Amino acid sequence: MIIRVVLALALSAPPVMTPAGAPQSPCPVPVPARTSCGFLEVPERRDAPERKIKVGYAVHLSAAAGRKADPVVYMSGGPGSASMQLMGFLSQMFPDRDVVTVEQRGSRYSQPVLACPETAQALLGRLRQPPADVAAAANRCRERLTEQGVDLRGYNTKEIAADVVALRQKLGYASWNLFGVSYSTRVMMDVAAADPEGVRSVVLDSYLPAGVAWYDDADRNLGDTMALLGVRERYETMLARLNRTPALVPVLDPLAGREFTARMSGDDVATILAEALHEAEVAAVVPVMVSALAEGHDELLRPLADAVGEGLTSHEFGLYHAVQCQDEVPFNTFGRGSRLFTVNADKAVCDAWRLPKSSAAVSAVQAPVYVLAGQYDPTTPPRTAGPAAESLPGGRFQQFAGLSHAVFLASDCARSRIAGFVGDPAGQSLTPCPAPELRPGGLHVTGAPYQISRSPWPAAPFALYALASLIQLVTAALRGRALAAFGGLAGVAFTGVVAQSVLTLASRNETALAVGVPDLVVPYSSIAAISAILTAAALFHDRRWPHIAATVINGGFLVWWFTWVL
């Protein structure tokens, strides 16, 4: 009986991929069980197929009893971002389907890797004086890649899309469901057009439609997002103030491993905000941040400046610029100029590289398409994504309140809508999702929490005060010293309510701690003052060293608290 049951289950299960198509290489990142990795060998240029390159990919086999035959294939955006590190996340989204993550040719887990540390260093150097020459740095990178045999003309959206089609054929899937985010939405649209029989459905998160002049729209999109957040006037005030008098900010250079002093103008801050606003948590705190910067709180520039360095390690800039210079920059006019140094740097690189302009023609897509957009996305805004989605024959569009770029990474509800659409592309009801609880509430602006997050030592006075208050409470209570005991109790209460309010804020929106602390912390400070008064009063009755030490610690803490933290 057991043998018959096992045989029936085996015969009823959908076929797994053929051994000939199974990947064999070890995975370069942690992946869930039943996941394997490999390389797809393809021509670097299909019009000159002699030179071969390798495209990385990973396959996770579903263990579900009701496993569906058509998997989900995912690619990250960028251009130049890696994909397979999200395999665990994606396999949880689609437990009843195999999941395939495919890397872009030239990205981190493909071969060759089109890294350009020269360009990344120069982009960070835009904050130096004098600003670094990004075009010259990119030319040095191109020369190095050319010496390695790399032909940058082979790294464009058309070739990347052809890689995805070739991977489906290699793995032996009859059809699959495409999932792209940001830049890779263009790739997946090209895949759906080129391989209609192999595509069951298409999910486009943060859709970048063909024909949209992304560079020409960049300043407008950022301004529109500030208007949606209700701080357009404060934003303009901030820009004007910092353009008149740029701020000097210490910045960590992750490539060189040392700090330097950045000179940040208003336009520099606008550029960084345009990137930072990809995160919904950042969008939720930007109203407070922009208003504080408009009023002169330049201590908030440190986390923004550090974000530049961190962002430079997330892309392979040789691939990024190869794609942008062929598929994006040539379709923009740059007529009005831009305040964003990333826009100007990309144009400078492309003017220097002089790669050929790609063909802009896109064929019709037959499969059902689900487009998601975040309300505050300044890169692929609903303003352009919505009409483009609704113009598709099988297109469906949904905007998500309170979110920004890459909606699926920030919302359980969005992930459930995506999974529901893939399960039933024609019949899934796209009911609205509630906005996430990311707004931090009232904040008292201070740079102290961010500095403490980088190194715990600045928080030593708080820890010493908490410990001293606890010792004072216990020892005074045991000895019947009421004033000292109440002083210690007030100190313990203060540290407790402050810690609880900060932890509550962090659980709602950790990014808010880069801007300040909950505004309730300010009135809570009166409890610390009461503790100091009671402790000092106890000293008049008993001038032994424990009371002297407690009084000194209380006084020193109050000076630190009101001058450095608040």
C-alpha positions, 0 to 999 in steps of 0.5 A: 500500500505504501509503495502504491501511494508513493508511486501515485504521488510521484506520477501526479507531481509536475516534472522537475527540470531535466538533469541536463539543465540542472546547475552544478556550481556552488552558490556564492551566497547563502541560499535555502535548501533545494537550491543550486547554482550554475552558469549559462554560457552565451555569446558576448554579442550575438551578432559576433558570437565568437567570444563567450561569457557566463551568466550566473543563475540559481534554481530553487526547487519547491517541495510543496505537494501541489507544486506548479509546473511553471516557476517564477524567474526573478531579476534585480534592477540597477542596472548592475544589481545582483539577484540570487541573494534574494532567493530565500525571500522569493522562495517564501513568496512562492512556496508552490513554485520553483524560483529561478534568479538570473543575474545580469551579464557582467554583474557580480555573480556572472563572468566577467564582472564589469566592476568599475571601482575607478568610477565608484571612487570618482562618484563619491569624489563629487563631494570633494573639492575640487570634484573628481572627474567621473568621465576620466575615471570611467575611461580608465575603467573602460581601458582596463576592461578592454585589455581583458577582452570585454566588448561593452557593446554586448552589455545592453537590455536586448542581450540581457533579455536574450539571456533570460530566454536562453535560460528557460530553454536550457532549464527545460521549462515549458513556460514561466512567470517573469518578475522584474523590479526597476530596471529589470522591468524593461528586461522582462518586457523584452523577454515577454515580447521575444518569447511569448510562448514561454511566458505565462504572466509578468510582474513589474514592480516599479515599472520603467516604461520604454520611451520615458525620458528618465534623465529629463524627468529626474528633477521633476520626479524628485520635486513631485515626491517632495510635494506629495510629502508636503515639504516642497517649499521647505525642500526649496529653502534647504536647497537654496541655503546649502547652495549658498553655504555648502556644509562640511561633513565627515564621510566614510569612504568604503573603498579607501577605508578612511574618512574625508571631509565632504563639501555638500551643497543643496544640489548634492543633498538633493541627489542623495535624497533622490536615491535614499527615497527608494526606501519607504522608511526614508520617505516617512522621515523625509518631511522631518529631515528636510524641515530640519535641514532647512532650519540649519540642522547640518548634523543630519547630513552625516547619515546622508553622506555615508549613504553615498558610500554604501550605495556605491558598493551595490552596483557594478558600474561598468555594466551600469554605464554600458546599459545606460549609455546604449539604452537610456542616455541617448533617448534624453535631451538634457535640455534643461540641465539637472541639479543631480550630480548622478544625472550629469555624471552619467551623461559625462561618462556616456559622452566619453564612451560613445557607445552605439545607441540601441534600437528603441523598438518594442514588440507587443506583449501578450501575457497578463501584466501586473504593475506595482508602484509606490506612492512616493517613488521618485525614480519610477513614479506612478505618474508614468508607470500607471498610464504605461501599464493601462496601455498594455492589452493585459495590463493591470496597475496598482499603486501602494500608499506610503511606499516607494521603490521596489514595493515587494521588499517593503510590504507583506500585502504587496507580496501577497498580491503578487503571489495571488496574481501569479496564481491566477493572472486573469482573476486575481482581485487587486484590492487595496493594501493599507499604508504601512505604519512607518511615520515616526510621529513627533521627533526631536531632531538630534544627530546623537542616535546616529553617532551612537549607532556607528560606535557605542562609546558615545552612549557610555554616559547613559549606561553609567547613569543608568547603572549608578541610578540602579545602585543608588536606588538599591543601596539607599532603600536598604539603608532607609535613605528616602531622598537618595532612594527616590533620586535613584528611582527617578533615574531608573524611571528616566532611563527606562522610559527613554529606552522604551520610547527609542526602542518603540520608534526603532521597531516602527521605523529604524531610519527615524533614529538617523533624524532624532529621538521621540519628542516625548524624550524632552519632557521625560528629561524633567525626571532626570532633573528631579533625580539630580535634585533629590540626589543633591538634597540627600548629599546635604544630609549625608556627605559620604563618598557614595552620595558625592559620587552619585551627585557628580554622575547626575550632574555630569549626565545632565550636562551631557544629555542637554548639550550633546543629546538634546 
